[in-house]
Amino acid sequence: MSGAADTLVEVRGLINRFGPQTVHENLDMDIRQGEILGVVGGSGTGKSVLLRSIVGLHRPTAGAVRVFGQDLQALSEAQRSIYERRFGVLFQRGALFSSLTVAENIALPLIEHAGLSRRDAEHLAQMKLALSGLPRLAASKYPSELSGGMVKRAALARALALDPDILFLDEPTAGLDPIGAAAFDELIRTLRDALGLSVFLVTHDLDTLYAICDRIAVLAERRVLVADTLERVAATDNTWIQEYFHGPRGRAAAFAATAPAKEHC
């Protein structure tokens, strides 16, 4: 997966400034076909800003973001919209419309962007709900009636509505208990394998990194300091990386990922 033909997103020389604060400076990064890329970094390193810069929700100060071979900022709004439909985005808190049912939330992009009738859109919404692991009865519920884990899955179903090529996930397991987080990790890996997705995943969850990520990109010093397999990233000579991957929580996650399954009596 290392050839240029396998690269779906190229970020080159990205600069993001907010007043006197420079969050990113000459940041380079790629997202490859079929991979799950985990993005980590300390607070204030601009992980979510990077995600928003790629999907078009934030215009960078400078630099280029090429997606599917196109510089989206150089395209007209209509042309850019065509490419942006190939993204699915799950925001940290779900960002579901509270006044709409789960089915209506999922159907909305199908009506607005795909031009489907409400009936057809809600029929497809049921299929997306099934993909996300939610029961049919969840379709008629409002977000306020769902548990935190169900909100995440409903938001994932909406992110899958337009059959994206790339799935962008911002802290998808935040707020979930360990069992729910592990189940969500497994769902992401299953969807990647079944649908041929590429996944850009912002996370603080070490268990997620060990469980499903093919590569890890570390944001530090206003750029991507390293992007490689977990083993190579964890061996990088950098104070923050060493503390993150080899501190008490890091050791626990590594042990859980490598420990052999217990034999059943």
C-alpha positions as CSV (number, residue, x, y, z in Angstrom):
1,M,0.0,0.0,0.0
2,S,2.9,2.3,-0.4
3,G,2.7,3.4,-4.1
4,A,1.5,6.7,-5.3
5,A,-1.5,5.0,-7.0
6,D,-2.6,3.8,-3.5
7,T,-2.5,7.3,-2.0
8,L,-6.0,8.8,-1.7
9,V,-5.1,12.0,0.3
10,E,-1.9,14.0,0.1
11,V,-1.3,16.8,2.5
12,R,1.7,18.9,1.7
13,G,3.2,21.9,3.4
14,L,0.0,22.5,5.5
15,I,0.0,25.6,7.6
16,N,-2.8,26.5,10.0
17,R,-2.7,29.7,12.0
18,F,-5.2,31.2,14.4
19,G,-4.2,34.8,15.1
20,P,-0.7,34.6,16.6
21,Q,-0.9,30.9,17.2
22,T,0.6,28.5,14.6
23,V,-1.0,25.0,15.0
24,H,0.5,23.3,11.9
25,E,3.6,24.4,10.0
26,N,4.8,22.6,6.8
27,L,2.8,19.5,7.7
28,D,3.0,16.5,5.3
29,M,0.8,13.4,5.5
30,D,-0.8,10.7,3.3
31,I,-3.8,8.5,3.6
32,R,-3.5,5.3,1.7
33,Q,-6.1,3.1,0.1
34,G,-7.6,0.5,2.4
35,E,-5.7,1.5,5.6
36,I,-6.8,2.5,9.0
37,L,-4.6,5.5,9.9
38,G,-4.6,6.4,13.6
39,V,-3.8,10.1,14.4
40,V,-2.5,10.9,17.9
41,G,-0.9,13.8,19.6
42,G,-0.9,15.8,22.7
43,S,-3.6,18.4,23.5
44,G,-3.4,21.4,21.3
45,T,-1.6,19.7,18.4
46,G,-4.5,20.2,16.1
47,K,-5.7,16.7,15.4
48,S,-9.3,17.8,14.7
49,V,-8.1,20.9,12.8
50,L,-6.2,18.5,10.5
51,L,-9.3,16.4,10.0
52,R,-11.4,19.5,9.2
53,S,-8.7,20.8,6.8
54,I,-8.9,17.6,4.8
55,V,-12.6,17.3,4.6
56,G,-13.1,21.0,3.6
57,L,-14.6,22.3,6.9
58,H,-11.6,24.5,7.5
59,R,-9.6,26.4,4.9
60,P,-5.8,26.2,5.8
61,T,-3.7,29.3,5.9
62,A,-1.3,27.7,3.3
63,G,-0.3,24.4,1.8
64,A,-2.1,21.9,-0.3
65,V,-4.6,19.1,0.3
66,R,-5.1,16.8,-2.7
67,V,-7.9,14.3,-2.5
68,F,-8.3,11.6,-5.2
69,G,-5.7,13.6,-7.2
70,Q,-7.6,16.9,-6.9
71,D,-6.8,20.1,-5.0
72,L,-10.2,20.7,-3.6
73,Q,-9.5,24.3,-2.9
74,A,-8.9,24.9,-6.6
75,L,-12.2,23.5,-7.6
76,S,-15.6,25.3,-7.9
77,E,-18.1,24.7,-5.1
78,A,-20.1,22.3,-7.3
79,Q,-17.0,20.3,-8.3
80,R,-15.7,20.2,-4.8
81,S,-19.1,18.9,-3.5
82,I,-18.8,15.9,-5.8
83,Y,-15.6,14.9,-4.2
84,E,-16.7,15.7,-0.7
85,R,-19.6,13.2,-1.0
86,R,-16.9,10.5,-1.1
87,F,-16.1,11.4,2.6
88,G,-18.0,10.0,5.6
89,V,-17.4,12.0,8.8
90,L,-18.2,11.0,12.4
91,F,-17.8,13.9,14.8
92,Q,-16.8,13.3,18.4
93,R,-20.2,14.0,19.9
94,G,-22.1,12.5,16.9
95,A,-23.5,15.9,15.8
96,L,-27.0,14.3,15.1
97,F,-29.9,16.7,14.7
98,S,-31.8,16.4,17.9
99,S,-35.2,17.3,16.3
100,L,-34.9,14.4,13.8
101,T,-35.3,10.7,14.4
102,V,-32.3,8.4,13.8
103,A,-33.8,7.3,10.4
104,E,-34.4,10.9,9.4
105,N,-30.8,11.9,10.4
106,I,-29.4,9.1,8.1
107,A,-31.9,9.8,5.3
108,L,-31.1,13.6,5.2
109,P,-27.8,13.4,3.2
110,L,-29.5,10.9,0.8
111,I,-32.3,13.4,0.1
112,E,-30.1,16.5,0.0
113,H,-27.1,15.1,-1.9
114,A,-28.3,12.0,-3.7
115,G,-31.7,13.4,-4.7
116,L,-33.6,10.3,-3.3
117,S,-37.3,10.5,-2.3
118,R,-38.0,10.4,1.4
119,R,-39.4,6.9,1.1
120,D,-36.3,5.5,-0.7
121,A,-33.9,7.4,1.6
122,E,-35.5,6.0,4.7
123,H,-35.4,2.5,3.2
124,L,-31.7,2.9,2.6
125,A,-31.3,4.4,6.1
126,Q,-32.5,1.0,7.5
127,M,-29.7,-0.7,5.6
128,K,-27.1,1.7,7.0
129,L,-28.5,1.2,10.5
130,A,-28.0,-2.6,10.1
131,L,-24.4,-2.0,8.9
132,S,-23.7,0.0,12.1
133,G,-25.1,-2.7,14.3
134,L,-28.2,-0.9,15.5
135,P,-31.6,-2.7,15.8
136,R,-34.5,-1.6,13.5
137,L,-36.4,-0.1,16.5
138,A,-33.7,2.5,16.9
139,A,-34.8,4.1,13.6
140,S,-37.8,5.8,15.1
141,K,-36.0,7.1,18.2
142,Y,-34.6,10.6,18.8
143,P,-30.9,11.0,19.7
144,S,-31.8,12.0,23.3
145,E,-33.4,8.5,23.7
146,L,-30.2,6.7,22.8
147,S,-27.3,5.6,24.9
148,G,-23.8,7.0,24.2
149,G,-22.8,3.9,22.3
150,M,-26.0,3.9,20.2
151,V,-25.5,7.6,19.3
152,K,-22.0,6.7,18.0
153,R,-23.4,4.0,15.9
154,A,-26.2,6.2,14.6
155,A,-23.7,8.8,13.6
156,L,-21.6,6.1,11.9
157,A,-24.7,5.0,9.9
158,R,-25.1,8.6,8.8
159,A,-21.4,8.8,7.8
160,L,-21.9,5.7,5.7
161,A,-25.1,7.0,4.0
162,L,-23.5,8.1,0.7
163,D,-21.2,5.1,0.5
164,P,-18.0,7.0,1.1
165,D,-14.5,5.9,0.1
166,I,-12.9,7.5,3.1
167,L,-14.3,7.5,6.7
168,F,-13.1,10.2,9.0
169,L,-13.6,9.5,12.7
170,D,-13.0,12.0,15.5
171,E,-12.5,10.3,18.8
172,P,-15.0,7.5,18.0
173,T,-14.6,5.6,21.3
174,A,-14.5,8.7,23.6
175,G,-17.1,8.3,26.4
176,L,-17.6,4.6,25.7
177,D,-17.0,1.9,28.3
178,P,-14.2,-0.6,27.5
179,I,-16.6,-3.3,26.2
180,G,-18.5,-0.8,24.0
181,A,-15.2,0.7,22.8
182,A,-13.8,-2.7,21.8
183,A,-17.0,-3.6,20.0
184,F,-16.9,-0.3,18.1
185,D,-13.2,-0.9,17.1
186,E,-14.2,-4.3,15.8
187,L,-17.1,-2.8,13.8
188,I,-14.7,-0.3,12.1
189,R,-12.3,-3.0,11.1
190,T,-15.2,-5.2,9.8
191,L,-16.6,-2.3,7.7
192,R,-13.1,-1.4,6.4
193,D,-12.7,-5.0,5.2
194,A,-16.2,-5.5,3.9
195,L,-16.6,-2.1,2.1
196,G,-13.0,-1.4,1.1
197,L,-12.9,1.8,3.1
198,S,-9.9,3.9,4.1
199,V,-10.2,5.2,7.6
200,F,-8.7,8.4,9.2
201,L,-9.1,8.0,12.9
202,V,-8.3,10.7,15.5
203,T,-8.0,9.0,18.9
204,H,-6.4,9.0,22.3
205,D,-7.4,5.4,22.9
206,L,-4.3,3.2,23.0
207,D,-6.4,0.0,22.8
208,T,-7.8,1.2,19.4
209,L,-4.3,1.9,18.1
210,Y,-3.2,-1.6,19.0
211,A,-6.4,-3.3,17.9
212,I,-7.1,-2.0,14.4
213,C,-4.7,0.7,13.1
214,D,-2.3,-0.2,10.2
215,R,-0.3,3.0,10.7
216,I,0.0,5.7,13.3
217,A,0.7,9.3,12.6
218,V,2.0,11.4,15.5
219,L,1.3,15.1,15.6
220,A,4.0,17.0,17.5
221,E,6.1,20.1,16.9
222,R,3.4,21.4,14.6
223,R,3.8,18.7,12.0
224,V,3.6,14.9,11.6
225,L,6.7,13.8,13.4
226,V,6.4,10.2,12.3
227,A,3.9,8.0,10.4
228,D,4.6,4.3,10.4
229,T,3.6,1.0,11.9
230,L,2.8,1.0,15.6
231,E,6.0,-0.9,16.4
232,R,8.2,1.6,14.5
233,V,6.4,4.6,15.9
234,A,6.6,3.3,19.5
235,A,10.4,2.9,19.0
236,T,10.8,6.6,17.9
237,D,13.3,8.5,20.0
238,N,10.9,11.3,21.2
239,T,10.0,12.1,24.8
240,W,6.2,12.4,24.2
241,I,6.1,9.2,22.1
242,Q,8.0,7.2,24.6
243,E,5.8,8.4,27.5
244,Y,2.6,7.8,25.5
245,F,3.4,4.3,24.3
246,H,5.6,3.1,27.1
247,G,4.0,4.6,30.1
248,P,1.7,2.5,32.4
249,R,-1.3,2.7,30.1
250,G,0.8,2.1,27.0
251,R,2.3,-1.0,28.6
252,A,-1.2,-2.3,29.6
253,A,-2.5,-1.8,26.0
254,A,0.5,-3.5,24.5
255,F,0.1,-6.5,26.9
256,A,-3.6,-6.8,26.1
257,A,-2.9,-6.8,22.4
258,T,-0.2,-9.5,22.6
259,A,-1.3,-11.7,25.4
260,P,-2.4,-15.2,24.2
261,A,-6.0,-16.1,24.7
262,K,-6.7,-18.2,27.7
263,E,-7.5,-21.8,27.1
264,H,-11.0,-22.9,28.0
265,C,-11.3,-25.8,30.4
